[in-house]
């Protein structure tokens, strides 16, 4: 039995998220279907993180096992050929040790949230950035965001339906920068609560739009009450950037 590590890029717009679901088109199902023609066996693709419907990935990582030993380049070429009609690309495949687990071996995951901050509607970034007309102050957002770094109870940014045993997570870093009309919010942690990043972004935008002060964010955070924090940012601005092992 050989174990393989695969890195994937995808546009999440037409898919119902990562996880296999009956009656829905998902990333996991597409990848498993693309490997069947060459492997002639049903495989299970184990992802490093489950992205929601509409969320994109620049460097999603997964692992799978095959009874036979296959050339990695041949596997990659075959899978990409069978994914040609959908916005999924296999960036690399490599053999790895049998104890490697794309999810549990991860030391850090990084997400990027992209905001298009201008009056005019998006033409290029449709379904790839959250369009906000009101001017946002990225410096205020960055300053406020630093209060979230570290080991904390993130109940205020935890969505209903979260299956994590504890709301306590360690946020390694969060940075916010602007490039012309685009604002980039990059967040890194070993693991995240369900929709944690999108809920944090929704609250930071209140600060950036001068509807909240930095102190308001701190108070909402410390309240551990989801109803007192900002809205959930839409999924299409979120990108799974990559994983460190």
C-alpha positions in Angstrom: 0.0 0.0 0.0 1.4 3.4 -1.0 0.3 6.8 0.4 0.3 9.9 -1.8 0.2 13.6 -0.9 -1.6 15.8 -3.3 -1.8 19.6 -3.6 -4.9 21.1 -5.4 -6.1 24.4 -6.6 -9.7 25.1 -7.3 -12.4 27.7 -7.8 -15.1 26.8 -5.4 -17.9 28.6 -7.2 -19.7 25.7 -8.9 -19.2 23.2 -6.0 -21.0 22.5 -2.8 -17.8 22.6 -0.8 -15.0 20.0 -0.3 -16.8 17.1 1.5 -18.6 14.4 -0.4 -22.4 14.7 -0.2 -25.1 12.7 -1.9 -26.8 14.7 -4.6 -24.2 17.5 -4.7 -21.1 18.2 -6.8 -18.1 18.5 -4.5 -14.3 18.8 -4.7 -13.7 15.5 -3.0 -16.0 13.6 -5.3 -14.4 15.1 -8.4 -10.9 14.2 -7.2 -11.9 10.6 -6.4 -13.6 10.3 -9.7 -10.6 11.6 -11.6 -8.2 9.0 -10.0 -10.4 6.0 -10.8 -9.6 5.7 -14.5 -5.9 5.1 -13.8 -6.1 3.3 -10.5 -9.2 1.2 -11.3 -10.0 1.3 -7.7 -12.2 3.4 -5.4 -10.1 5.7 -3.2 -11.0 8.1 -0.4 -9.4 11.5 -0.6 -8.7 12.9 2.9 -8.4 16.7 2.9 -6.4 18.9 5.2 -9.5 21.1 5.7 -13.1 21.2 4.6 -13.9 24.3 2.6 -17.5 25.5 2.4 -19.5 25.9 -0.8 -18.1 28.8 -2.8 -14.7 28.9 -1.0 -11.6 28.6 -3.1 -8.2 27.0 -2.6 -4.7 27.9 -3.8 -3.0 25.0 -2.0 -5.4 22.5 -0.5 -3.6 19.4 0.6 -5.0 15.8 0.7 -3.8 12.3 1.0 -4.9 9.0 -0.4 -3.8 5.3 -0.5 -3.4 3.0 -3.5 -2.7 -0.7 -3.4 -0.4 -0.4 -6.4 2.7 1.7 -6.8 2.1 4.5 -9.5 4.4 7.1 -11.0 3.4 10.4 -9.5 3.7 12.4 -12.7 1.5 9.9 -14.5 -1.1 10.1 -11.8 -1.1 13.9 -11.9 -1.4 14.0 -15.7 -4.3 11.5 -15.7 -6.2 13.3 -13.0 -5.8 16.7 -14.7 -7.0 15.2 -17.9 -10.2 14.0 -16.2 -10.7 17.3 -14.5 -10.3 19.4 -17.7 -14.0 20.4 -17.7 -14.1 21.7 -14.1 -12.1 24.5 -12.3 -9.9 22.0 -10.3 -6.2 21.6 -11.0 -3.8 19.0 -9.4 -0.6 21.0 -8.7 1.5 18.2 -7.4 1.5 14.6 -6.2 4.2 12.9 -4.2 4.7 9.7 -2.3 4.8 10.1 1.4 5.2 8.0 4.5 2.4 5.8 5.7 2.0 7.9 8.9 1.4 11.1 7.1 -2.1 12.5 7.5 -3.1 15.6 5.6 -5.3 16.8 8.4 -3.7 15.6 11.7 -0.1 16.1 10.6 -0.7 19.8 9.8 1.2 22.4 11.9 -0.4 25.5 10.4 -3.1 26.4 7.9 -3.3 29.7 6.2 -6.4 31.4 4.8 -6.7 34.6 2.7 -9.8 36.8 2.5 -10.0 39.2 -0.4 -12.2 42.4 -0.4 -12.7 44.6 -3.4 -13.1 48.1 -1.8 -14.4 50.5 -4.4 -17.6 52.1 -5.8 -17.6 50.2 -9.1 -18.8 46.7 -9.3 -16.4 43.8 -10.0 -15.8 42.7 -13.5 -12.8 40.4 -13.0 -13.3 39.4 -9.4 -16.9 38.2 -9.6 -17.3 35.4 -7.1 -13.6 35.9 -6.0 -13.8 38.9 -3.7 -16.3 40.5 -1.3 -17.3 43.8 -2.9 -17.7 46.6 -0.3 -18.5 50.1 -1.6 -18.0 52.0 1.7 -14.4 53.0 2.2 -12.5 50.8 4.6 -9.5 51.8 6.7 -7.2 48.8 6.5 -4.8 50.2 9.1 -7.5 50.4 11.7 -8.6 46.8 10.8 -5.0 45.6 11.1 -4.5 47.3 14.5 -7.8 45.8 15.9 -7.0 42.4 14.5 -3.9 42.0 16.6 -6.0 41.6 19.7 -7.2 38.3 18.3 -3.7 36.8 18.0 -2.8 34.2 20.6 -4.7 31.5 22.5 -8.2 32.6 23.2 -11.8 31.5 23.4 -13.2 32.4 20.0 -16.9 31.7 20.8 -17.8 35.2 19.4 -16.6 34.0 16.0 -17.9 30.4 16.1 -20.7 29.5 13.8 -23.7 27.4 14.8 -23.1 23.8 13.9 -19.4 23.9 14.7 -18.2 20.4 15.7 -15.0 21.4 17.5 -14.9 20.2 21.1 -13.6 23.5 22.3 -14.0 27.1 21.2 -10.4 27.8 22.3 -7.9 28.1 19.4 -4.5 29.7 18.9 -4.3 32.3 16.2 -0.7 32.5 15.1 -1.0 35.7 13.0 -3.4 38.0 11.2 -2.3 40.7 8.8 -4.2 43.2 6.7 -2.9 45.1 3.7 -4.2 47.1 0.8 -3.1 47.0 -2.8 -5.0 49.6 -4.8 -8.7 48.7 -4.5 -8.0 45.3 -2.9 -7.7 44.5 0.8 -6.1 41.2 1.7 -6.6 39.6 5.1 -4.3 36.7 5.8 -4.9 34.5 8.9 -2.8 31.6 10.1 -3.4 29.0 12.8 -3.0 25.3 13.3 -6.8 24.8 13.2 -9.9 26.9 13.0 -13.5 26.9 14.2 -16.3 26.5 11.7 -16.5 29.8 9.7 -14.1 31.5 12.2 -12.2 33.4 9.5 -15.3 34.7 7.8 -16.9 35.8 11.1 -13.7 37.6 12.1 -13.6 39.4 8.7 -17.2 40.6 9.2 -16.3 42.2 12.5 -13.1 43.8 11.2 -15.1 45.4 8.4 -17.2 47.2 11.1 -14.0 48.7 12.4 -12.6 49.5 9.0 -15.9 51.3 8.1 -15.9 53.3 11.3 -19.1 51.7 12.6 -17.1 50.1 15.4 -14.1 51.3 17.4 -11.2 49.0 18.3 -12.7 48.8 21.8 -16.0 47.6 20.4 -14.2 44.7 18.7 -12.4 43.8 21.9 -15.7 43.9 23.9 -17.5 41.7 21.3 -14.6 39.3 21.3 -14.5 39.0 25.1 -18.3 38.6 25.4 -18.0 35.1 23.9 -21.4 35.8 22.3 -21.7 35.2 18.6 -24.8 37.5 18.4 -22.7 40.5 19.5 -20.1 40.1 16.7 -20.3 41.2 13.1 -21.9 39.4 10.2 -20.4 36.4 8.4 -18.5 37.5 5.4 -19.6 35.7 2.2 -17.7 32.5 1.2 -16.5 33.6 -2.2 -13.9 36.0 -0.8 -12.1 33.2 1.1 -9.1 31.2 -0.1 -7.4 28.2 1.5 -3.8 29.2 0.8 -1.8 26.3 2.1 -0.6 24.0 4.9 2.7 23.7 6.8 3.8 20.2 8.0 
